[in-house]
Amino acid sequence: MTRKELQELGLTKEQIISVIKINGKDIEHARSTSAARIRNLEEAVSGLNGQIGEQEAQLESIKIGLAIDKILTIFLSQIPQTQHANKGFQAGSRTSTDVLEQLRREVMAMLQNVWTKLAETEHA
C-alpha cells in the first residue's frame, strides 16, 4: 500500500500516516511470527535428522549382527564334517605340531567355506 494509493482514496495526511503505521506493525508482526515458525521447523528438522542418524546406526548394527549370525551358522555347520574327519585320529600317532598344523588347515578351510557361502548368500 503506497501513500499515493491512500491519497487517491481521499484520505487525509494524518489518516495516511495512521494507516501506514498500522500496516507497518502488521508487517513486522507477520515477519516475527514467520521467523518463529521457521525456527520451530528448523528445530524439528534437526531433531528428525538426529533420529534418522540413530536409526541408520541401529540398522548398521542389525546388518552386522545378521552377518555375524550367518558366519557363525555356516562355521558351526562345518564342525560335524571336521569331527567326522578326525574320528580316525589316534592319540600318539602324530606329534602335537602335526595335529596343530592339521587343525590350522581345517580351520582355514572352514573359514574359506564360510566366506564363500557368505558371498553366495550376498549375491542371491
C-alpha positions as CSV (number, residue, x, y, z in Angstrom):
1,M,0.0,0.0,0.0
2,T,1.5,3.3,-1.0
3,R,0.8,6.9,0.1
4,K,-0.3,7.7,-3.4
5,E,-2.9,4.9,-3.4
6,L,-4.2,6.2,0.0
7,Q,-4.3,9.8,-1.3
8,E,-6.4,8.6,-4.3
9,L,-8.8,7.1,-1.8
10,G,-9.3,10.6,-0.4
11,L,-7.6,10.0,3.0
12,T,-6.0,13.0,4.8
13,K,-2.3,13.1,5.6
14,E,-3.0,12.1,9.2
15,Q,-5.1,9.2,8.1
16,I,-2.4,8.1,5.7
17,I,0.2,8.2,8.4
18,S,-2.0,6.2,10.8
19,V,-2.7,3.6,8.1
20,I,1.0,3.3,7.2
21,K,1.9,2.8,10.9
22,I,-0.8,0.1,11.4
23,N,0.3,-1.6,8.2
24,G,4.0,-1.5,9.3
25,K,3.0,-3.1,12.7
26,D,1.1,-5.8,10.8
27,I,4.1,-6.5,8.6
28,E,6.5,-6.6,11.5
29,H,4.2,-9.0,13.4
30,A,4.0,-11.2,10.3
31,R,7.8,-11.3,10.0
32,S,8.4,-12.1,13.6
33,T,5.7,-14.8,13.5
34,S,7.2,-16.3,10.3
35,A,10.7,-16.2,11.8
36,A,9.5,-18.1,14.9
37,R,7.7,-20.7,12.7
38,I,10.9,-21.1,10.7
39,R,13.0,-21.6,13.8
40,N,10.5,-24.2,15.1
41,L,10.6,-26.0,11.8
42,E,14.4,-25.9,11.7
43,E,14.5,-27.4,15.2
44,A,12.0,-30.1,14.2
45,V,14.1,-30.9,11.1
46,S,17.2,-31.1,13.2
47,G,15.6,-33.4,15.6
48,L,14.3,-35.7,12.8
49,N,17.8,-35.7,11.2
50,G,19.2,-36.9,14.6
51,Q,16.6,-39.6,14.7
52,I,17.5,-40.7,11.2
53,G,21.1,-40.9,12.2
54,E,20.3,-43.0,15.2
55,Q,18.1,-45.3,13.1
56,E,20.8,-45.7,10.5
57,A,23.3,-46.6,13.2
58,Q,20.8,-49.2,14.6
59,L,20.3,-50.6,11.1
60,E,24.0,-50.9,10.6
61,S,24.3,-52.8,13.9
62,I,21.5,-55.1,12.8
63,K,23.2,-55.8,9.5
64,I,26.5,-56.6,11.3
65,G,24.6,-58.8,13.7
66,L,23.0,-60.7,10.8
67,A,26.3,-61.1,9.1
68,I,27.9,-62.5,12.2
69,D,24.9,-64.8,12.6
70,K,25.4,-66.1,9.0
71,I,29.1,-66.6,9.6
72,L,28.5,-68.5,12.9
73,T,25.8,-70.6,11.3
74,I,28.0,-71.6,8.4
75,F,31.0,-72.1,10.6
76,L,29.1,-74.3,13.0
77,S,27.7,-76.3,10.1
78,Q,31.3,-77.2,9.2
79,I,32.1,-78.7,12.7
80,P,30.4,-82.1,12.1
81,Q,32.4,-82.5,9.0
82,T,35.6,-81.7,10.9
83,Q,34.7,-84.1,13.7
84,H,34.0,-86.8,11.2
85,A,37.4,-86.3,9.6
86,N,39.1,-86.6,13.0
87,K,37.4,-89.9,14.0
88,G,40.3,-91.8,12.5
89,F,42.8,-89.8,14.6
90,Q,44.6,-91.9,17.3
91,A,46.4,-90.2,20.2
92,G,50.2,-90.7,19.9
93,S,50.2,-91.4,16.2
94,R,51.2,-87.8,15.4
95,T,53.2,-85.1,17.0
96,S,51.4,-82.2,18.6
97,T,52.9,-80.0,15.8
98,D,51.3,-82.2,13.2
99,V,48.0,-82.1,15.0
100,L,48.1,-78.3,15.3
101,E,49.1,-77.9,11.7
102,Q,46.2,-80.1,10.6
103,L,43.8,-78.2,12.8
104,R,45.1,-74.9,11.4
105,R,44.5,-76.2,7.9
106,E,41.0,-77.4,8.8
107,V,40.1,-74.1,10.4
108,M,41.4,-72.2,7.4
109,A,39.4,-74.4,5.1
110,M,36.3,-73.9,7.2
111,L,36.8,-70.2,7.2
112,Q,37.2,-70.2,3.4
113,N,34.0,-72.2,3.2
114,V,32.3,-69.6,5.4
115,W,33.4,-66.7,3.3
116,T,32.4,-68.5,0.1
117,K,29.0,-69.3,1.4
118,L,28.5,-65.8,2.8
119,A,29.5,-64.4,-0.6
120,E,26.9,-66.7,-2.3
121,T,24.2,-65.5,0.0
122,E,25.0,-61.9,-0.6
123,H,24.8,-62.4,-4.3
124,A,21.5,-64.3,-4.1
